Amino acid sequence: MKPRTMIYSVVAVCMAVFAYFPPNRVTAQSDLDTAAGAELLQAVQTQQATLADNQKQIDAKLAGIAESLRAARIFVSRGGK
């Protein structure tokens, strides 16, 4: 079989398969999937906001610890003499 004839045969078979199995129509299941997706998106957004708030609190505590360490180093350097 010639290569060109084989390519035409494959294309014809693919077209027949796509004609026999048309794309799925919109169903109630897809509406349920959309609703579930929206709920999941809302949950992820809520978790992301919580994580951002926690990160702000962690940063504030680290800044406080860093300031305490700075002050402690100053006192140690002055007290050693």
For each residue, the residues with C-beta under 8 A, 3 or more apart:
1: 5 6 9
2: 5 6
3: 6 7
4: 7 8
5: 1 2 8 9
6: 1 2 3 9 10
7: 3 4 10 11
8: 4 5 11 12
9: 1 5 6 12 13
10: 6 7 13 14
11: 7 8 14 15
12: 8 9 15 16
13: 9 10 16 17
14: 10 11 17 18
15: 11 12 18 19
16: 12 13 19 20
17: 13 14 20 21
18: 14 15 21 22
19: 15 16 22
20: 16 17
21: 17 18
22: 18 19
23:
24: 27
25:
26: 30 31
27: 24 30 31
28: 31 32
29: 32 33
30: 26 27 33 34
31: 26 27 28 34 35
32: 28 29 35 36
33: 29 30 36 37
34: 30 31 37 38
35: 31 32 38 39
36: 32 33 39 40
37: 33 34 40 41
38: 34 35 41 42
39: 35 36 42 43
40: 36 37 43 44
41: 37 38 44 45
42: 38 39 45 46
43: 39 40 46 47
44: 40 41 47 48
45: 41 42 48 49
46: 42 43 49 50
47: 43 44 50 51
48: 44 45 51 52
49: 45 46 52 53
50: 46 47 53 54
51: 47 48 54 55
52: 48 49 55 56
53: 49 50 56 57
54: 50 51 57 58
55: 51 52 58 59
56: 52 53 59 60
57: 53 54 60 61
58: 54 55 61 62
59: 55 56 62 63
60: 56 57 63 64
61: 57 58 64 65
62: 58 59 65 66
63: 59 60 66 67
64: 60 61 67 68
65: 61 62 68 69
66: 62 63 69 70
67: 63 64 70 71
68: 64 65 71 72
69: 65 66 72 73
70: 66 67 73 74
71: 67 68 74 75
72: 68 69 75 76
73: 69 70 76 77
74: 70 71 77 78
75: 71 72 78 79
76: 72 73 79 80
77: 73 74 80
78: 74 75 81
79: 75 76
80: 76 77
81: 78
